[in-house]
């Protein structure tokens, strides 16, 4: 007999072309008077400064030092910046790195977050945070880090390079795949995962082929929101592998993309309902093969060796995975993990 608990945390979502212009209005709804804008160095500075300008007197300034995987030192600097500015809120502008840094600051301060995503990472829709300490990526769950408001403006994704669109979209697809066998799955999360997969299956190849396809961009951003939402139901072997490899310095989204078809082949035989739902969402055929073909057509790395995985770290990664004792939808032995890493390499 089916049994589940479905807990829906409160979150406001604003989705529209041109919604960036509403950032000051949404910040005011959250009672921000000294919001610290979080961005990355380089390309993130331009948009970060634009948000500071739009916020006007509600802005405490720009902190453009976010970094991939949120290294512990970067998190400490961000926390100090928020305290030094006496910030009463955080506006995260960008993808997983920027939203991830805002989350680590919120975890320690309780400051509310307003997120302006520009990729398909989906981090803005989850209460999950992560940071790296040396070679280990540490993840956790805390409702304090869930952004109170998300502003989705598809226009902000129009300049996203094809490689970034492809990798972050595959990252979101990975959220959907594991949602079908996550321990905390419910009828709602399964339905959302199915809908997100349907949107990505049709529209992600379109935006990779033509980044100016605004309707397809909007569909993928909706898919990213749904995929991020279902991530709260839990994760499994795929995400654990990606987090361990991320701790070793591998790029997050690209690593997700590379290992996804391999983990799917390993797990789908033990998850017939998931396989059927994925096949339906992707238009038929074997879902793992479908994802592998999609990956091959994208301008992103195809193998772990292409993103710098050191095979001497195989035993370390295997030990980290084995310690997690993952069993859903099937148990993964140390030999299984080694075989997966070898195939992906």
LOBAKOL-78024 format. One record per residue (C-alpha): residue number from 1; residue in one letter; chain; x, y, z. Coordinates in pm, whole numbers, plus 32768, in hexadecimal, padded with zeros to 4 digits. Layout:
N
{atom NUM, "A", "A", {X, Y, Z}} ...
END
This chain:
345
{atom 1, "X", "A", {8000, 8000, 8000}} {atom 2, "X", "A", {808A, 8157, 7FA0}} {atom 3, "X", "A", {80F0, 823E, 80BD}} {atom 4, "X", "A", {8188, 839A, 80B1}} {atom 5, "X", "A", {81A0, 84F0, 8155}} {atom 6, "X", "A", {8193, 861E, 8071}} {atom 7, "X", "A", {8213, 875E, 8114}} {atom 8, "X", "A", {820A, 889B, 8042}} {atom 9, "X", "A", {82DD, 89BF, 80C4}} {atom 10, "X", "A", {8266, 8B1D, 8075}} {atom 11, "X", "A", {830E, 8BBE, 7F48}} {atom 12, "X", "A", {829F, 8CD4, 7E5D}} {atom 13, "X", "A", {82EB, 8CAC, 7CE8}} {atom 14, "X", "A", {82DA, 8DC9, 7BED}} {atom 15, "X", "A", {8301, 8D56, 7A84}} {atom 16, "X", "A", {82F6, 8E46, 795D}} {atom 17, "X", "A", {83C2, 8ED5, 7844}} {atom 18, "X", "A", {8456, 9017, 78CC}} {atom 19, "X", "A", {8417, 8FB3, 7A37}} {atom 20, "X", "A", {8571, 9035, 7A95}} {atom 21, "X", "A", {84D5, 918F, 7AA1}} {atom 22, "X", "A", {8401, 911D, 7BC9}} {atom 23, "X", "A", {8527, 90CD, 7CAC}} {atom 24, "X", "A", {84FF, 9209, 7D81}} {atom 25, "X", "A", {838A, 91C5, 7DAA}} {atom 26, "X", "A", {83CC, 905F, 7E17}} {atom 27, "X", "A", {84E5, 90CC, 7F00}} {atom 28, "X", "A", {83F5, 91C0, 7FA2}} {atom 29, "X", "A", {82F8, 90A7, 7FD8}} {atom 30, "X", "A", {840A, 8FFA, 809F}} {atom 31, "X", "A", {844D, 913E, 8162}} {atom 32, "X", "A", {85B3, 9157, 80E0}} {atom 33, "X", "A", {8658, 92A6, 8128}} {atom 34, "X", "A", {87C5, 9235, 8113}} {atom 35, "X", "A", {87D3, 9111, 8020}} {atom 36, "X", "A", {8926, 907F, 7FC9}} {atom 37, "X", "A", {8931, 9017, 7E5A}} {atom 38, "X", "A", {89F6, 8ED5, 7E26}} {atom 39, "X", "A", {8A97, 8E8E, 7CD5}} {atom 40, "X", "A", {8BCF, 8DF6, 7C39}} {atom 41, "X", "A", {8D03, 8EB6, 7BCE}} {atom 42, "X", "A", {8D29, 8F02, 7A5C}} {atom 43, "X", "A", {8BE9, 8ED8, 7995}} {atom 44, "X", "A", {8B0E, 8EDD, 7ACE}} {atom 45, "X", "A", {8B78, 903E, 7B2A}} {atom 46, "X", "A", {8AB5, 90E7, 7A12}} {atom 47, "X", "A", {8968, 904B, 7A73}} {atom 48, "X", "A", {89B9, 9073, 7BE4}} {atom 49, "X", "A", {89F2, 91E6, 7BB5}} {atom 50, "X", "A", {88AE, 91FF, 7AEF}} {atom 51, "X", "A", {87F1, 9163, 7C12}} {atom 52, "X", "A", {8898, 9251, 7D08}} {atom 53, "X", "A", {882B, 9372, 7C2B}} {atom 54, "X", "A", {86C4, 92F1, 7C1A}} {atom 55, "X", "A", {86B8, 92C3, 7D94}} {atom 56, "X", "A", {8731, 9426, 7DD0}} {atom 57, "X", "A", {8727, 9480, 7F41}} {atom 58, "X", "A", {86C0, 931C, 7F96}} {atom 59, "X", "A", {881B, 929A, 7F35}} {atom 60, "X", "A", {893E, 9275, 8026}} {atom 61, "X", "A", {8A30, 9234, 7F08}} {atom 62, "X", "A", {8ABA, 9122, 7E27}} {atom 63, "X", "A", {8B7E, 8FF2, 7E9D}} {atom 64, "X", "A", {8C02, 8F55, 7D5B}} {atom 65, "X", "A", {8CDA, 8E3E, 7DEA}} {atom 66, "X", "A", {8C01, 8D06, 7DC0}} {atom 67, "X", "A", {8CB6, 8BCF, 7D43}} {atom 68, "X", "A", {8C5A, 8A75, 7CCB}} {atom 69, "X", "A", {8C14, 8978, 7DE1}} {atom 70, "X", "A", {8C23, 8A92, 7EE7}} {atom 71, "X", "A", {8D7D, 8A55, 7F7C}} {atom 72, "X", "A", {8D81, 8A7D, 80F5}} {atom 73, "X", "A", {8E63, 8BB0, 80DD}} {atom 74, "X", "A", {8D79, 8C59, 7FE3}} {atom 75, "X", "A", {8C52, 8C17, 80CB}} {atom 76, "X", "A", {8D0F, 8CB6, 81EE}} {atom 77, "X", "A", {8D5C, 8DEF, 8124}} {atom 78, "X", "A", {8BF0, 8E08, 80B7}} {atom 79, "X", "A", {8B75, 8DEA, 821B}} {atom 80, "X", "A", {8C64, 8EFB, 828C}} {atom 81, "X", "A", {8BF1, 8FDD, 816E}} {atom 82, "X", "A", {8A84, 8FB5, 81D2}} {atom 83, "X", "A", {8AD5, 9009, 833A}} {atom 84, "X", "A", {8BB5, 912E, 82DE}} {atom 85, "X", "A", {8AA2, 91C3, 8204}} {atom 86, "X", "A", {899E, 9182, 8315}} {atom 87, "X", "A", {88CE, 90DB, 8205}} {atom 88, "X", "A", {8763, 9085, 824D}} {atom 89, "X", "A", {8734, 8FB1, 8114}} {atom 90, "X", "A", {87EB, 8F07, 7FF6}} {atom 91, "X", "A", {87AA, 8F1F, 7E81}} {atom 92, "X", "A", {8854, 8DFF, 7DCA}} {atom 93, "X", "A", {8887, 8E46, 7C58}} {atom 94, "X", "A", {88FE, 8D29, 7B79}} {atom 95, "X", "A", {8913, 8BAF, 7B8E}} {atom 96, "X", "A", {896F, 8AA8, 7C8C}} {atom 97, "X", "A", {8AAF, 8B54, 7D02}} {atom 98, "X", "A", {8A07, 8C9E, 7D56}} {atom 99, "X", "A", {88D0, 8C03, 7DEF}} {atom 100, "X", "A", {89AA, 8B0A, 7EA9}} {atom 101, "X", "A", {8A78, 8C1F, 7F48}} {atom 102, "X", "A", {893E, 8CDB, 7FAE}} {atom 103, "X", "A", {88BD, 8B9B, 804E}} {atom 104, "X", "A", {89F4, 8B68, 8121}} {atom 105, "X", "A", {89DB, 8CD1, 819A}} {atom 106, "X", "A", {8868, 8CA0, 81E7}} {atom 107, "X", "A", {88B0, 8B60, 82A6}} {atom 108, "X", "A", {8988, 8C1E, 839F}} {atom 109, "X", "A", {88C6, 8D66, 83AB}} {atom 110, "X", "A", {875C, 8D0D, 8364}} {atom 111, "X", "A", {8750, 8E1F, 825A}} {atom 112, "X", "A", {863B, 8DEF, 8157}} {atom 113, "X", "A", {869E, 8DB5, 7FEC}} {atom 114, "X", "A", {860A, 8E3D, 7EAD}} {atom 115, "X", "A", {868F, 8D71, 7D87}} {atom 116, "X", "A", {86B6, 8DE0, 7C1D}} {atom 117, "X", "A", {8722, 8CA2, 7B66}} {atom 118, "X", "A", {87D1, 8CBA, 7A14}} {atom 119, "X", "A", {8812, 8B46, 79DA}} {atom 120, "X", "A", {8750, 8A01, 7A00}} {atom 121, "X", "A", {87FA, 8986, 7B3E}} {atom 122, "X", "A", {86B8, 898F, 7C0D}} {atom 123, "X", "A", {876E, 89DC, 7D53}} {atom 124, "X", "A", {8683, 8B01, 7D90}} {atom 125, "X", "A", {855E, 8A12, 7DC4}} {atom 126, "X", "A", {85FC, 8938, 7ED1}} {atom 127, "X", "A", {8652, 894C, 8044}} {atom 128, "X", "A", {8798, 8893, 7FF8}} {atom 129, "X", "A", {88EB, 893B, 8023}} {atom 130, "X", "A", {8A4D, 88C8, 7FE2}} {atom 131, "X", "A", {8BB3, 8939, 800C}} {atom 132, "X", "A", {8D08, 889B, 7FDB}} {atom 133, "X", "A", {8E11, 886A, 80E3}} {atom 134, "X", "A", {8F51, 87E8, 8047}} {atom 135, "X", "A", {8EF1, 86BD, 7F6F}} {atom 136, "X", "A", {8DA1, 8685, 8015}} {atom 137, "X", "A", {8C58, 8721, 7FB4}} {atom 138, "X", "A", {8B72, 874B, 80DF}} {atom 139, "X", "A", {89FB, 8764, 80A3}} {atom 140, "X", "A", {88D9, 87A2, 818B}} {atom 141, "X", "A", {876D, 8807, 8199}} {atom 142, "X", "A", {86E0, 8932, 8253}} {atom 143, "X", "A", {85A3, 89F7, 820A}} {atom 144, "X", "A", {8660, 8B35, 8266}} {atom 145, "X", "A", {871C, 8B20, 811C}} {atom 146, "X", "A", {85EA, 8AF7, 803C}} {atom 147, "X", "A", {85C2, 8C3E, 7F7A}} {atom 148, "X", "A", {8484, 8CEF, 7FE4}} {atom 149, "X", "A", {844B, 8D75, 7E85}} {atom 150, "X", "A", {84C3, 8D0A, 7D2D}} {atom 151, "X", "A", {84B7, 8DF8, 7C05}} {atom 152, "X", "A", {84CB, 8D34, 7AC0}} {atom 153, "X", "A", {8510, 8E12, 7994}} {atom 154, "X", "A", {854C, 8D40, 785A}} {atom 155, "X", "A", {85EF, 8E6F, 77B7}} {atom 156, "X", "A", {8716, 8E42, 78A5}} {atom 157, "X", "A", {8760, 8CED, 7809}} {atom 158, "X", "A", {8766, 8D62, 769E}} {atom 159, "X", "A", {88DC, 8DA2, 76AC}} {atom 160, "X", "A", {892C, 8C59, 7758}} {atom 161, "X", "A", {8A32, 8BA1, 7685}} {atom 162, "X", "A", {89C7, 8A57, 75E9}} {atom 163, "X", "A", {8ABA, 8990, 76C0}} {atom 164, "X", "A", {8A38, 8A2A, 7804}} {atom 165, "X", "A", {88CF, 89FD, 7797}} {atom 166, "X", "A", {8911, 888F, 7747}} {atom 167, "X", "A", {89D0, 883E, 7885}} {atom 168, "X", "A", {88E4, 88EE, 7975}} {atom 169, "X", "A", {87B9, 885B, 78C0}} {atom 170, "X", "A", {8848, 86FC, 78E5}} {atom 171, "X", "A", {887F, 874A, 7A55}} {atom 172, "X", "A", {870C, 8799, 7A74}} {atom 173, "X", "A", {86B1, 865C, 79B7}} {atom 174, "X", "A", {877C, 8599, 7AB7}} {atom 175, "X", "A", {869F, 862E, 7BC9}} {atom 176, "X", "A", {856F, 85A7, 7B13}} {atom 177, "X", "A", {85FF, 844C, 7AD9}} {atom 178, "X", "A", {8651, 8412, 7C47}} {atom 179, "X", "A", {8501, 849F, 7CB2}} {atom 180, "X", "A", {845D, 8363, 7C2B}} {atom 181, "X", "A", {8507, 828A, 7D32}} {atom 182, "X", "A", {855F, 8380, 7E47}} {atom 183, "X", "A", {84F6, 8306, 7F9F}} {atom 184, "X", "A", {8428, 8440, 7FDA}} {atom 185, "X", "A", {836B, 8432, 7E8F}} {atom 186, "X", "A", {81F7, 847A, 7E88}} {atom 187, "X", "A", {80F3, 847B, 7D72}} {atom 188, "X", "A", {8129, 85F2, 7D55}} {atom 189, "X", "A", {82A4, 85E2, 7D30}} {atom 190, "X", "A", {828A, 84C7, 7C35}} {atom 191, "X", "A", {8190, 858F, 7B68}} {atom 192, "X", "A", {826F, 86C4, 7B72}} {atom 193, "X", "A", {839F, 85F7, 7B0A}} {atom 194, "X", "A", {82DF, 8564, 79E5}} {atom 195, "X", "A", {8270, 86BD, 7972}} {atom 196, "X", "A", {83CF, 874D, 7995}} {atom 197, "X", "A", {8460, 862C, 78CB}} {atom 198, "X", "A", {835E, 8662, 77B9}} {atom 199, "X", "A", {83BA, 87D1, 779F}} {atom 200, "X", "A", {8530, 8790, 779C}} {atom 201, "X", "A", {851A, 8670, 76A5}} {atom 202, "X", "A", {8476, 8752, 75A6}} {atom 203, "X", "A", {8515, 88A2, 75F1}} {atom 204, "X", "A", {8678, 886E, 7670}} {atom 205, "X", "A", {86FA, 87FC, 7519}} {atom 206, "X", "A", {8648, 892A, 7485}} {atom 207, "X", "A", {86F6, 8A29, 7565}} {atom 208, "X", "A", {8847, 8981, 7534}} {atom 209, "X", "A", {8814, 899C, 73BB}} {atom 210, "X", "A", {8790, 8B01, 73CB}} {atom 211, "X", "A", {87C9, 8BC8, 7508}} {atom 212, "X", "A", {86E1, 8CDD, 748D}} {atom 213, "X", "A", {85B0, 8BF7, 748C}} {atom 214, "X", "A", {84F3, 8CB5, 759A}} {atom 215, "X", "A", {83C7, 8BCA, 75BB}} {atom 216, "X", "A", {84AD, 8A9B, 75E3}} {atom 217, "X", "A", {857D, 8B5E, 76E0}} {atom 218, "X", "A", {8443, 8BA3, 77AC}} {atom 219, "X", "A", {83DB, 8A35, 779E}} {atom 220, "X", "A", {8532, 89C6, 781B}} {atom 221, "X", "A", {8528, 8AC3, 7937}} {atom 222, "X", "A", {83D6, 8A3B, 79A3}} {atom 223, "X", "A", {846D, 88DF, 798E}} {atom 224, "X", "A", {858E, 894F, 7A69}} {atom 225, "X", "A", {849D, 89D3, 7B70}} {atom 226, "X", "A", {83D8, 888C, 7B75}} {atom 227, "X", "A", {8518, 87BD, 7B7A}} {atom 228, "X", "A", {85A4, 8887, 7C9B}} {atom 229, "X", "A", {8460, 8861, 7D5A}} {atom 230, "X", "A", {8465, 86E4, 7D43}} {atom 231, "X", "A", {85CD, 86D8, 7DBC}} {atom 232, "X", "A", {8546, 870F, 7F1B}} {atom 233, "X", "A", {84B4, 85AD, 7F0C}} {atom 234, "X", "A", {8613, 8524, 7F2D}} {atom 235, "X", "A", {8738, 84B0, 7E5C}} {atom 236, "X", "A", {87EF, 836D, 7E16}} {atom 237, "X", "A", {8922, 82D8, 7D73}} {atom 238, "X", "A", {8939, 83D3, 7C5B}} {atom 239, "X", "A", {893E, 8509, 7D35}} {atom 240, "X", "A", {8A26, 846B, 7E33}} {atom 241, "X", "A", {8B1D, 8419, 7D1F}} {atom 242, "X", "A", {8B05, 857A, 7C94}} {atom 243, "X", "A", {8B3F, 8614, 7DEC}} {atom 244, "X", "A", {8C6B, 8538, 7E38}} {atom 245, "X", "A", {8D06, 8583, 7CE5}} {atom 246, "X", "A", {8CB9, 86F4, 7D17}} {atom 247, "X", "A", {8D81, 86EB, 7E59}} {atom 248, "X", "A", {8EA6, 8672, 7D85}} {atom 249, "X", "A", {8E8A, 87AD, 7CB3}} {atom 250, "X", "A", {8DBA, 8732, 7B8D}} {atom 251, "X", "A", {8CBC, 8827, 7AFB}} {atom 252, "X", "A", {8B63, 87EC, 7B8D}} {atom 253, "X", "A", {8A72, 87F7, 7A67}} {atom 254, "X", "A", {8B5E, 8750, 796E}} {atom 255, "X", "A", {8B9F, 8634, 7A63}} {atom 256, "X", "A", {8A2A, 8601, 7A91}} {atom 257, "X", "A", {8A01, 85EE, 7918}} {atom 258, "X", "A", {8B1E, 84F8, 78E1}} {atom 259, "X", "A", {8ABD, 83F8, 79E7}} {atom 260, "X", "A", {8942, 840A, 79B4}} {atom 261, "X", "A", {8915, 8305, 789F}} {atom 262, "X", "A", {89FD, 8213, 7955}} {atom 263, "X", "A", {8940, 822D, 7A9D}} {atom 264, "X", "A", {87F6, 8212, 79E5}} {atom 265, "X", "A", {8861, 80CC, 7941}} {atom 266, "X", "A", {88C6, 8047, 7A96}} {atom 267, "X", "A", {8782, 80A7, 7B44}} {atom 268, "X", "A", {8667, 8094, 7A48}} {atom 269, "X", "A", {865A, 7F19, 7A43}} {atom 270, "X", "A", {85EE, 7F2A, 7BB0}} {atom 271, "X", "A", {84F5, 8045, 7B73}} {atom 272, "X", "A", {83FC, 7FDD, 7A63}} {atom 273, "X", "A", {82FF, 80EC, 7AB8}} {atom 274, "X", "A", {840C, 81F8, 7AA3}} {atom 275, "X", "A", {8484, 8167, 7959}} {atom 276, "X", "A", {8324, 8172, 78C9}} {atom 277, "X", "A", {82E7, 82D8, 793A}} {atom 278, "X", "A", {8439, 834F, 78B3}} {atom 279, "X", "A", {83FE, 82A0, 7767}} {atom 280, "X", "A", {82AB, 8348, 7746}} {atom 281, "X", "A", {833A, 84A0, 779C}} {atom 282, "X", "A", {8457, 8478, 76A1}} {atom 283, "X", "A", {837D, 83F7, 7588}} {atom 284, "X", "A", {83C2, 8282, 759D}} {atom 285, "X", "A", {84EC, 8199, 7592}} {atom 286, "X", "A", {85E2, 8146, 76A3}} {atom 287, "X", "A", {8604, 827C, 7782}} {atom 288, "X", "A", {8776, 8247, 77CC}} {atom 289, "X", "A", {87C4, 8228, 765B}} {atom 290, "X", "A", {86F2, 835D, 7617}} {atom 291, "X", "A", {87B4, 842A, 7714}} {atom 292, "X", "A", {88FF, 83A1, 768F}} {atom 293, "X", "A", {88A4, 840C, 752C}} {atom 294, "X", "A", {883D, 8564, 75A9}} {atom 295, "X", "A", {8989, 8586, 7660}} {atom 296, "X", "A", {8A4C, 8521, 7529}} {atom 297, "X", "A", {89A3, 8632, 7461}} {atom 298, "X", "A", {89F8, 8741, 755D}} {atom 299, "X", "A", {8B3C, 880F, 7555}} {atom 300, "X", "A", {8BAB, 87A1, 76B1}} {atom 301, "X", "A", {8CAB, 86A6, 7738}} {atom 302, "X", "A", {8C44, 853C, 7707}} {atom 303, "X", "A", {8D2E, 8485, 77F8}} {atom 304, "X", "A", {8DB6, 84B4, 7955}} {atom 305, "X", "A", {8F17, 84C0, 78CD}} {atom 306, "X", "A", {8EAB, 85EF, 77FE}} {atom 307, "X", "A", {8E5F, 86B0, 793F}} {atom 308, "X", "A", {8F9B, 864F, 79F8}} {atom 309, "X", "A", {8F3A, 8520, 7AC9}} {atom 310, "X", "A", {9072, 8480, 7B5F}} {atom 311, "X", "A", {9044, 8305, 7B55}} {atom 312, "X", "A", {9124, 82EA, 7C86}} {atom 313, "X", "A", {8FFD, 8380, 7D44}} {atom 314, "X", "A", {8F1A, 825C, 7CE8}} {atom 315, "X", "A", {8F46, 81A9, 7E35}} {atom 316, "X", "A", {8F02, 82EA, 7EF6}} {atom 317, "X", "A", {8DC5, 8330, 7E30}} {atom 318, "X", "A", {8D54, 81C6, 7E52}} {atom 319, "X", "A", {8D85, 81D0, 7FCA}} {atom 320, "X", "A", {8CB9, 8310, 7FEA}} {atom 321, "X", "A", {8B9A, 8279, 7F22}} {atom 322, "X", "A", {8BA4, 812E, 7FDD}} {atom 323, "X", "A", {8B91, 81E8, 8129}} {atom 324, "X", "A", {8A46, 8283, 80BB}} {atom 325, "X", "A", {89A6, 8126, 80A9}} {atom 326, "X", "A", {88C2, 817E, 7F87}} {atom 327, "X", "A", {87B6, 8078, 7F45}} {atom 328, "X", "A", {86A9, 8121, 7E70}} {atom 329, "X", "A", {864C, 80A2, 7D74}} {atom 330, "X", "A", {8763, 7FA1, 7DA0}} {atom 331, "X", "A", {8897, 7F7C, 7E79}} {atom 332, "X", "A", {89E1, 7FEE, 7DE4}} {atom 333, "X", "A", {8B11, 7F24, 7E4F}} {atom 334, "X", "A", {8C74, 7FA7, 7E46}} {atom 335, "X", "A", {8CAD, 7ED9, 7D0B}} {atom 336, "X", "A", {8B78, 7F73, 7C6E}} {atom 337, "X", "A", {8BF7, 80D1, 7CB4}} {atom 338, "X", "A", {8D4F, 8081, 7C26}} {atom 339, "X", "A", {8CAC, 7FF8, 7AEC}} {atom 340, "X", "A", {8BD6, 8131, 7AC6}} {atom 341, "X", "A", {8D04, 8216, 7AEC}} {atom 342, "X", "A", {8DCA, 8145, 79F5}} {atom 343, "X", "A", {8CB1, 8152, 78F5}} {atom 344, "X", "A", {8C88, 82C8, 791F}} {atom 345, "X", "A", {8E00, 82FE, 790D}} 
END
